[in-house]
Every structure is written in C-alpha cells, then in structure tokens.
Amino acid sequence: IKILDGPASDPHNLTPPDVIELDPSVWLRVASGVTTWNEERAAGHITAVGERDDLSALLPLG
C-alpha cells in the first residue's frame, strides 16, 4: 500500500525506491500510539529501506 507520495520506481529495477514491510497489527499499534515506530522497528517488527524509511515523525496518526 502506498501511503505517501514519493519518487517513482526505476523501470529497470523492479524494486520500488522505498519499501516498508510490517504486519497489519503492527501498523494499528503505531498508528494509534500504542507503541512507537522506533520500538516496533527495534523489536524487528518493521523492515524498512529507502529514503523515507522512518515514519516516526508522522505517527501516531492524529
């Protein structure tokens, strides 16, 4: 799911420029403020690479 506008994928490379993987339950926890982005990432529940691999400034959703 793309949640933010960002750089386009390179047509010669099938990997998008920014990839974040997490379970829906993790997203619900960080989006609602139950836990933080950094806590979940440190626990290994979030895998993120790219220019914008840290969404902590945007969370929790308000």
N, C-alpha and C positions, 0 to 999 in steps of 0.2 A: 504494500500500500504506500503510495507516495503521499506524504503529509505536508511537505514544504516544496516550494518552487526551488529549483536548483539547476546546476549545469546539466546539459544533455549528455546522454551516453555517447561514447565513441562508437561509430558504426562498425569499426574494425575490431572492436573489443566488446564482447557480449556482456561484460560485467558493467553494471551501472556505476557511476562515479562515487556515489555514496550509498553504502549498504548497512542497514541496521536490522539485526535479527533478534527477536525476543518473542516469548510466548504471550498470548493474549492476557493471561493472568498477571504477568509482569507489567504489561502496559497499563492495565487497570490500576495496579498498585502505585506506579509512578505518576500516572495522570491524575489520580485522586489525592496524592500526597501521603499515602500510607507509608511508602518508602521513597527514597530518593534515587535519582538516576545513578549517582555515584555508588550508592550502597548496592544496588542491583548489579551494576557492572562489575564491582569488586567481587561480588559473590559468584560471578560467572554466568549470570542470567541474561546478560546482554552482550552480543557480539556486534561491534560497530567499527567500520573503516570508512575513510574518506575525509573530505574537507570539513564536513559538519558531522562528526561522529559523537558529539557531545550535545545532547538536548537539554541538559540540566537547567539552562537559563530560561527555557520555555515551560518548565514543569514545576509544580503541578499546574494543570490547566485551571484557569480561573474563570 
